[in-house]
């Protein structure tokens, strides 16, 4: 969503960070928070651990927070690894080389010069995705250049920039006009005057220093240091924090935990400007994410509720209406604003449920047994009396698994949810039984280690005995040969 100039601050999100959940990787808090994480070109790295069937590997490692493909950022360091001074110096030099060619200050200076130019001299290189000053024209003479760039276009950078669509690094998908207009109208109706947009990449050359910060949302890192941090703080605390909302549209491959930790830090920054009498208040947030992350998001933010509104994108093959997209978009808005205050457009197929006191999609029918409009994906769900809840219409109850699932599922037990206790409403990292499990795994590990050491000792002893026996046999043969020879 392109942020209007007035009342919006854009905060860029680097990459699609922490996207290692599908490969059995989990983000863990460092053993010593006082020790800073090593840096890669995208800021502080995250600490990961490989998990197989609920069991952690013994050695943890640091990796890039923004890129899930080692081809895009090959940073790797074991948590307990000690680096030489030469390697640290080489890493710092590499990080500096990977930074943008222009600083924020230089971007602002170029922008001010650009808007002073007459309309006929305002040019934008579509190949390099860069605003051009007259001194730059010669270097881009062979490129496709757009002329007569208006102030209106500058205020909507997404109309000038080509969105990057590398899912593993820079996944930039733009809201459909319908969804964008709905959000803008909703924010205005709710009375918000300022919006902190977290996740607006590559806008650095279009905004002034008080309206944009180059930021990594997966590790709360401001690339321009304390100056940018204070800009963000001032924006959050303006008017004692009144009239502001945070809107974020993170990459869908990003792990929820590092995002939640970052958002909590932004919330804490906003709370610093609140009086003690307002300590109960929350920073209003719209978190746009697929509906199947509901349990994870609500686990970190219990006050959040998922709206039924389906968010569409213009340039995404799946999350848009049409022949190439889905009939129902899985993308929703998670918010701590009471749902009864949010009116969804009836012309798009939403209705108000007087029992739930919220707007829902037309096919989301109220279940008298659950006492709720239970559908998550926009279709009518069916109530299962054995599971005591509503499930997707395509699911059936499996007597082996003792819960509802797709007809052709594998009855091998739950693949999602917690590996420790088997519950589906949380992951192993937040399981209340994790301490017991770790002690048990540690005991098993020690037992295996003792058994392995014993086997090694027996093997070594056996090899030693075999060597001694072979030596004796050799000597006996030599004496026999000497006797026969004499």
MOBEL-V976191 format. One record per residue. N is the residue number from 1. RES is the residue in one small letter. SS is DSSP state (hx for helix, st for strand, lp for the rest). D_FIRST is the distance of its C-alpha to the first C-alpha in Angstrom with 1 decimal. Layout:
N_RES_SS_D_FIRST, N_RES_SS_D_FIRST
This chain:
1_x_lp_0.0, 2_x_lp_3.8, 3_x_lp_6.1, 4_x_lp_9.2, 5_x_lp_12.3, 6_x_lp_14.4, 7_x_lp_14.2, 8_x_st_11.2, 9_x_st_12.0, 10_x_st_10.1, 11_x_st_12.1, 12_x_lp_12.1, 13_x_lp_13.3, 14_x_lp_16.1, 15_x_lp_16.7, 16_x_lp_17.1, 17_x_lp_20.0, 18_x_lp_22.9, 19_x_lp_22.7, 20_x_lp_26.4, 21_x_hx_26.9, 22_x_hx_28.0, 23_x_hx_30.6, 24_x_lp_32.3, 25_x_st_30.9, 26_x_st_30.1, 27_x_st_28.9, 28_x_lp_31.7, 29_x_lp_32.2, 30_x_lp_34.5, 31_x_lp_38.2, 32_x_lp_38.3, 33_x_lp_35.1, 34_x_lp_37.0, 35_x_lp_37.0, 36_x_lp_33.7, 37_x_lp_32.1, 38_x_lp_32.7, 39_x_st_30.0, 40_x_st_28.4, 41_x_lp_26.1, 42_x_lp_23.1, 43_x_st_24.9, 44_x_st_27.1, 45_x_lp_27.7, 46_x_st_27.9, 47_x_st_31.2, 48_x_st_31.6, 49_x_st_34.4, 50_x_st_35.3, 51_x_st_36.2, 52_x_st_38.4, 53_x_lp_39.3, 54_x_lp_38.6, 55_x_st_40.7, 56_x_st_39.3, 57_x_lp_40.7, 58_x_lp_42.7, 59_x_lp_40.9, 60_x_lp_37.3, 61_x_st_35.2, 62_x_st_32.3, 63_x_st_29.6, 64_x_lp_26.2, 65_x_lp_23.4, 66_x_lp_20.7, 67_x_lp_22.5, 68_x_lp_24.3, 69_x_lp_26.2, 70_x_lp_29.1, 71_x_lp_28.8, 72_x_lp_25.6, 73_x_lp_27.1, 74_x_lp_30.7, 75_x_lp_31.2, 76_x_st_33.7, 77_x_st_36.1, 78_x_st_38.4, 79_x_lp_38.1, 80_x_lp_41.8, 81_x_lp_41.9, 82_x_lp_43.5, 83_x_lp_42.4, 84_x_lp_44.7, 85_x_hx_44.1, 86_x_hx_43.8, 87_x_hx_41.1, 88_x_hx_39.1, 89_x_hx_39.5, 90_x_hx_38.4, 91_x_hx_35.3, 92_x_hx_34.3, 93_x_hx_34.9, 94_x_hx_32.7, 95_x_hx_29.8, 96_x_hx_30.2, 97_x_hx_30.3, 98_x_lp_27.0, 99_x_lp_25.0, 100_x_lp_22.9, 101_x_lp_25.4, 102_x_lp_24.1, 103_x_lp_24.0, 104_x_hx_21.5, 105_x_hx_24.3, 106_x_hx_24.9, 107_x_hx_21.2, 108_x_hx_21.4, 109_x_hx_24.8, 110_x_hx_23.7, 111_x_hx_20.8, 112_x_hx_23.4, 113_x_hx_25.8, 114_x_hx_23.3, 115_x_hx_22.4, 116_x_hx_26.2, 117_x_lp_26.9, 118_x_lp_27.8, 119_x_hx_25.3, 120_x_hx_27.6, 121_x_hx_27.4, 122_x_lp_23.6, 123_x_st_23.0, 124_x_st_20.4, 125_x_st_21.7, 126_x_lp_19.8, 127_x_lp_22.0, 128_x_lp_21.6, 129_x_lp_18.0, 130_x_st_19.5, 131_x_st_20.1, 132_x_st_23.8, 133_x_lp_26.5, 134_x_hx_29.9, 135_x_hx_31.5, 136_x_hx_29.1, 137_x_hx_29.8, 138_x_hx_32.9, 139_x_hx_31.2, 140_x_hx_28.7, 141_x_lp_31.2, 142_x_lp_31.2, 143_x_lp_27.4, 144_x_lp_25.1, 145_x_st_24.0, 146_x_st_21.9, 147_x_lp_23.5, 148_x_lp_23.1, 149_x_lp_19.6, 150_x_lp_18.8, 151_x_hx_17.4, 152_x_hx_14.8, 153_x_hx_13.7, 154_x_hx_13.8, 155_x_lp_11.5, 156_x_lp_8.7, 157_x_hx_9.5, 158_x_hx_7.6, 159_x_hx_10.3, 160_x_lp_12.9, 161_x_lp_12.4, 162_x_lp_13.6, 163_x_lp_11.7, 164_x_lp_14.3, 165_x_st_15.5, 166_x_lp_18.3, 167_x_lp_18.1, 168_x_lp_20.6, 169_x_lp_18.9, 170_x_lp_15.5, 171_x_st_13.7, 172_x_lp_10.2, 173_x_lp_9.0, 174_x_lp_6.2, 175_x_st_5.9, 176_x_lp_8.8, 177_x_hx_9.2, 178_x_hx_11.3, 179_x_hx_9.2, 180_x_hx_6.3, 181_x_hx_9.5, 182_x_hx_11.3, 183_x_hx_9.2, 184_x_hx_9.3, 185_x_hx_13.0, 186_x_hx_13.8, 187_x_hx_13.0, 188_x_hx_15.1, 189_x_hx_17.7, 190_x_lp_18.1, 191_x_lp_18.8, 192_x_lp_16.3, 193_x_lp_16.4, 194_x_st_14.6, 195_x_st_11.6, 196_x_st_11.9, 197_x_st_8.7, 198_x_st_10.5, 199_x_lp_9.3, 200_x_lp_7.7, 201_x_lp_10.7, 202_x_lp_12.7, 203_x_lp_11.5, 204_x_hx_15.0, 205_x_hx_16.6, 206_x_hx_14.3, 207_x_lp_14.8, 208_x_lp_18.0, 209_x_lp_19.6, 210_x_lp_19.0, 211_x_lp_15.2, 212_x_st_14.4, 213_x_st_16.3, 214_x_lp_16.7, 215_x_st_16.9, 216_x_st_17.8, 217_x_lp_16.7, 218_x_lp_19.7, 219_x_lp_22.3, 220_x_lp_21.1, 221_x_st_22.0, 222_x_st_21.2, 223_x_lp_22.2, 224_x_lp_23.4, 225_x_hx_25.6, 226_x_hx_26.7, 227_x_hx_25.4, 228_x_hx_21.8, 229_x_hx_22.7, 230_x_hx_24.2, 231_x_hx_21.2, 232_x_hx_19.1, 233_x_hx_22.2, 234_x_hx_22.7, 235_x_hx_19.2, 236_x_hx_19.6, 237_x_hx_23.2, 238_x_hx_22.8, 239_x_hx_24.7, 240_x_hx_26.1, 241_x_hx_22.8, 242_x_lp_22.5, 243_x_lp_19.5, 244_x_st_16.9, 245_x_st_14.6, 246_x_st_13.0, 247_x_st_9.8, 248_x_st_9.9, 249_x_lp_9.1, 250_x_lp_12.1, 251_x_lp_13.8, 252_x_lp_15.9, 253_x_lp_19.0, 254_x_lp_19.0, 255_x_lp_21.8, 256_x_hx_21.2, 257_x_hx_23.9, 258_x_hx_22.7, 259_x_hx_19.2, 260_x_hx_21.2, 261_x_hx_23.5, 262_x_hx_20.7, 263_x_hx_19.1, 264_x_hx_22.6, 265_x_hx_23.2, 266_x_hx_20.2, 267_x_hx_21.6, 268_x_hx_25.1, 269_x_hx_23.9, 270_x_hx_22.7, 271_x_hx_26.0, 272_x_lp_28.0, 273_x_lp_27.4, 274_x_lp_28.6, 275_x_lp_32.2, 276_x_hx_34.5, 277_x_hx_34.5, 278_x_hx_30.8, 279_x_lp_31.0, 280_x_lp_30.3, 281_x_lp_26.8, 282_x_lp_23.6, 283_x_lp_20.3, 284_x_st_18.0, 285_x_st_15.4, 286_x_st_12.9, 287_x_st_13.2, 288_x_st_11.6, 289_x_st_14.4, 290_x_st_17.0, 291_x_hx_19.8, 292_x_hx_22.5, 293_x_hx_21.6, 294_x_hx_22.4, 295_x_hx_25.8, 296_x_hx_24.6, 297_x_hx_21.9, 298_x_hx_24.3, 299_x_hx_27.0, 300_x_hx_25.3, 301_x_lp_23.9, 302_x_lp_26.5, 303_x_lp_25.1, 304_x_lp_21.9, 305_x_st_21.9, 306_x_st_19.9, 307_x_lp_18.7, 308_x_lp_19.6, 309_x_lp_16.4, 310_x_lp_15.4, 311_x_lp_11.7, 312_x_lp_11.6, 313_x_st_10.0, 314_x_lp_11.0, 315_x_lp_12.5, 316_x_lp_14.0, 317_x_lp_17.7, 318_x_lp_18.1, 319_x_lp_15.1, 320_x_lp_15.0, 321_x_lp_17.7, 322_x_lp_20.4, 323_x_lp_23.4, 324_x_lp_21.9, 325_x_lp_19.7, 326_x_lp_20.9, 327_x_lp_22.2, 328_x_lp_20.6, 329_x_lp_17.3, 330_x_lp_18.1, 331_x_st_14.8, 332_x_st_15.1, 333_x_st_14.1, 334_x_st_16.7, 335_x_st_17.5, 336_x_lp_20.5, 337_x_lp_20.3, 338_x_lp_23.2, 339_x_hx_22.2, 340_x_hx_24.6, 341_x_hx_22.5, 342_x_lp_19.5, 343_x_lp_20.1, 344_x_lp_18.7, 345_x_lp_19.1, 346_x_hx_22.6, 347_x_hx_22.0, 348_x_hx_19.9, 349_x_lp_22.8, 350_x_st_22.6, 351_x_st_25.7, 352_x_st_26.9, 353_x_st_29.3, 354_x_lp_31.9, 355_x_lp_33.3, 356_x_lp_30.1, 357_x_lp_28.8, 358_x_st_25.3, 359_x_st_23.4, 360_x_st_23.7, 361_x_st_23.5, 362_x_lp_26.6, 363_x_lp_28.2, 364_x_lp_27.8, 365_x_lp_31.3, 366_x_st_32.8, 367_x_st_35.3, 368_x_lp_38.4, 369_x_lp_39.4, 370_x_lp_36.2, 371_x_lp_35.7, 372_x_st_32.0, 373_x_st_29.5, 374_x_lp_29.4, 375_x_lp_27.2, 376_x_lp_24.2, 377_x_lp_23.2, 378_x_lp_23.6, 379_x_lp_27.2, 380_x_lp_30.4, 381_x_lp_31.8, 382_x_st_35.6, 383_x_st_37.5, 384_x_st_39.7, 385_x_lp_42.7, 386_x_lp_43.6, 387_x_lp_40.3, 388_x_lp_40.1, 389_x_st_36.4, 390_x_st_34.3, 391_x_st_33.2, 392_x_lp_31.5, 393_x_lp_33.6, 394_x_lp_34.3, 395_x_st_35.8, 396_x_st_39.5, 397_x_st_41.5, 398_x_st_43.2, 399_x_lp_46.5, 400_x_lp_46.6, 401_x_lp_43.2, 402_x_lp_43.8, 403_x_st_40.2, 404_x_st_38.1, 405_x_st_36.4, 406_x_st_35.8, 407_x_lp_39.2, 408_x_lp_39.5, 409_x_lp_38.5, 410_x_lp_40.7, 411_x_lp_42.8, 412_x_lp_42.7, 413_x_lp_41.0, 414_x_lp_37.4, 415_x_lp_35.3, 416_x_lp_32.4, 417_x_lp_32.7, 418_x_lp_35.3, 419_x_lp_37.9, 420_x_lp_40.2, 421_x_lp_40.7, 422_x_lp_39.1, 423_x_lp_36.9, 424_x_lp_33.5, 425_x_lp_31.6, 426_x_lp_31.4, 427_x_lp_31.7, 428_x_hx_34.8, 429_x_hx_33.3, 430_x_hx_33.3, 431_x_lp_36.4, 432_x_lp_39.0, 433_x_lp_41.7, 434_x_hx_40.2, 435_x_hx_42.9, 436_x_hx_45.7, 437_x_hx_44.2, 438_x_hx_43.9, 439_x_hx_47.6, 440_x_hx_48.7, 441_x_hx_46.9, 442_x_hx_48.4, 443_x_hx_51.8, 444_x_hx_51.5, 445_x_hx_50.4, 446_x_hx_53.4, 447_x_hx_55.7, 448_x_hx_54.5, 449_x_hx_54.9, 450_x_hx_58.5, 451_x_hx_59.3, 452_x_hx_57.9, 453_x_hx_60.0, 454_x_hx_63.0, 455_x_hx_62.6, 456_x_hx_62.3, 457_x_hx_65.4, 458_x_hx_67.3, 459_x_hx_66.2, 460_x_hx_67.3, 461_x_hx_70.6, 462_x_hx_71.2, 463_x_hx_70.6, 464_x_hx_72.9, 465_x_hx_75.6, 466_x_hx_75.2, 467_x_hx_75.6, 468_x_hx_78.8, 469_x_hx_80.3, 470_x_hx_79.6, 471_x_hx_81.3, 472_x_hx_84.4, 473_x_hx_84.7, 474_x_hx_84.5, 475_x_hx_87.3, 476_x_hx_89.5, 477_x_hx_89.2, 478_x_hx_90.1, 479_x_hx_93.2, 480_x_hx_94.2, 481_x_hx_94.0, 482_x_hx_96.1, 483_x_hx_98.8, 484_x_hx_99.0, 485_x_hx_99.1, 486_x_lp_102.0
